[in-house]
Amino acid sequence: MTKKELIDSVASQTGMGVAETSKTIEVFIETIKKSVMAGKPIFIRGFGSFELKTRAARKARNIRTNQEIAIPERKVPTFKISKNFDE
């Protein structure tokens, strides 16, 4: 499902206009992004959680030159599904 399909689905189920639904979903997504990138996890009961995790530094190899390169530690956003999601 694309964002457009999601907006159309929510708009038809709630009776809200497409423009209003689109703005609501955009604000929801931006709020999640800002919170997670600020290090504040988001927990949505029955759905899942969004968190920022740290990936450790590691070594990799460039397959063209066979040269070893260092990949630095970095932070990545993650989503973990709720145990109750499939119920």
N, C-alpha and C positions, 0 to 999 in steps of 0.2 A: 504494500500500500504506500502510495506517495503522500507527501504532505498535502497536496491538493485534494486527493481522495479522502484523507483524514478530515480536512476542513469541511468538505461537502457532506461527509457522513455525520459529523458532529452537528453541523448546521441543520440538517434534515431531522435529526433526532431531538434537538432542543428547541427548534422553532426560531432560533436566532438567525439573523442575516448572515450571509457568507462573509461580508466585510468585517462584521463584529466578531464572528467566530475566528476568522483569520488573525485579527489583531490579538485576540485572547490567546490563541495557540502560540503566536510569535512571542508574546510577553512571557508565557509559561516556559517556553524553551530558553529564552534569554535569562530568565530568573534561575533556572537550573544551571545553565552554563556559568553565570557569574558566581553563584554560590559554590559550586564544585571547584572552580578555578581559584576561589579564595580559601579553599581548604575546609569548607563546611559541607559535610555530606548531606544528601537529601534522602529521606526514608519515606516511601509511599507504601503504607500498609496494604498487603494483598497484591502488590505490583512488583516492587523491587527497590533497590537503593542505588544511588549514583554517588561515587566517591572518587577522590584523587589518590592514586597510588604511585609509589616510587618504584621505577624499574632500576635494578642495579646496573652499574657499569659492567661492560663485558668486552671481550675481544671478538672480532669477526674477521673474515678473510674476503678480500676482493677477488672474485672468481676469475676475472680477466687477467689480473696481474699477479695473482697469488700472494699479494702483499697483505700482511696482517694490519688491521686498523683497530683503533680503540673507539668504542661507542660509549659516550659519557652517560652517567646516571641521568635519568629524566623522569618527569612526572607525567602520568597518563590518566585520563578520565576512564573510569570503568563503570559497568552496570552489572549488578548481581540480581538475578531474578528471585522473587519471593517463593518460599516453599508452598504457599497457598495459591500461586499464580494459576496452576492448571485445574483448580477445583471449580 
